[in-house]
Amino acid sequence: MSQENMADVEMNTSDGETSPEKQETDEQMDVTEEPELDNFAKADAKKQEGNREYIQKNYEAAVKLYTEAIELAPTVVTYYGNRSAAYMMIGNYDKALEDAQTAIKTDENFMKGYFRAAKCHLVMGSIGNAINYLQKVLEKDPKNKDAQDDLRTATRAQDYESSAFKAHDEEDYRKVIYYLNHILESCPACALYKVMRAEAYCLMGKYSDALRDVQNILIDDSLNSDALYVKGLCLYYQDYVDKAFQHFSQVLRRDPDHKKARLALKKAKHLQSKKNEGNEAFTRGKYQLAYDTYTEALTIDPRNKSTNAKLCYNRALVCSKLNQTEKAIEDCSQAVELDSTYLKAYIKRARCDIFHAYAISDRHSGATEEVKKSEELLFKEVNEAYSVLSDPKKKARYDSGQDLEDGMMMSDIDPRDIFQAFFGGHGGFGGFNFGGPGGGGFSSGGFPGGVQFTFG
């Protein structure tokens, strides 16, 4: 057989009729290769279906289809990139970041992976990591305009972050909120910034705004210790002491090292204890001790306006018992300054004013017009305050926050009659009455039933 024929035979032997062992191997190779090609085709079909769902904004369905594509062809980076984008659209930034990082590890030149990783980090508040990924893009493509724009956005957010922390250290909470509002435009999923803003709102007395941020956090993470702490702080500053204690305690059970919750609980208990001590001293008739105790309590937490308003009111009651009318008036004024809705403090101040005015009324018979105008405001306040308390309908309107102006408050008595008593030479209060229709008021002897003292 010629050499050429032998070659043909070998070719035939190798390409055609072979040994059973060789034939079996070829058949096995065919079995493995065909399904692999089929898997890529199936995976691509799943990706196309996922793309259609994505375009229709059915992001959950898109995630499911991209996942099926990845299971069929786990080395194709575009599937991870697409699923990352779909995860971002449903707010699952942790999963989106994981897919973006997997894509980058699979193909370090997959630029979309860097952009998506940067976006996820920025949205979640990891501004430094976002900047790092964008810088990697610019290392590979220095003229990439999208990377340049995104880098400027991230850098600006980083500047706002620094300013926010600086303002927080300086206790300038208005600035804290200003800077955090800007940061959250770029980092809307960052719980840290939301908690920080909620705390700033709380410390400014804007409790509804604070609780709005807190509730948004707790929807996603019901056990977020910082959010529960701020919620407890809002309750504490609104004088819901028992509920505040519960929230602080809940935080400390989960996170015993939560410094702010521990300090807040300690301060709240101290303030409550001192207030109770003052009340007990007053009840036992130890008025000077009560005065000193309330005064000490007022130094514990200047931010707690609600409780401090009650402490000022209680101290005003003590001053009345000690015949220190002017101090009582000052404390009532401080109480309503702290809490403009504190009706009992208004009434107590009005009573103190009226008794004080009665004591010095003889000196005012020849008062100047300026003094008379000042006193007129005083008596209007007295009549308005008492009119509200004595009329259930007016009191209900006041409690519901309705406007009591437009002449309603002064319909019961003409203030000029009061001034005639003071400045018209009658001396003292004469016989005029305060109160509603029917003459159910009081004469110079005081309010109906006498002066009653109730704690705030």
Protein Blocks (a to p, Z undefined) as FASTA:
>chain_A
ZZklmmmmmmmmmmmcccfklmmmmmmmmmmmmmmmmmmmmmmmmmmmmmmmmmnopakl
mmmmmmmmmmmmmmbmklmmmmmmmmmmnopaklmmmmmmmmmmmmmklmklmmmmmmmm
mmnopamlmmmmmmmmmmmmmmlmklmmmmmmmmmmmmmmmmmmmmmmnopaklmmmmmm
mmmmmmmmbmklmmmmmmmmmmnopaklmmmmmmmmmmmmmmlmklmmmmmmmmmmnopa
klmmmmmmmmmmmmmmlmklmmmmmmmmmmmmmmmmmmmmmmnopaklmmmmmmmmmmmm
mmlmmlmmmmmmmmmmmmmmnopaklmmmmmmmmmmmmmmlmklmmmmmmmmmmmmmmmm
mmmmmgcfklmmmmmmmmmmmmmmmmmmmmmklmmmmmnopafeehlmmmmpcfklmmmm
mmnongpjkjadeddehiiacdfkbpehiaadddZZ
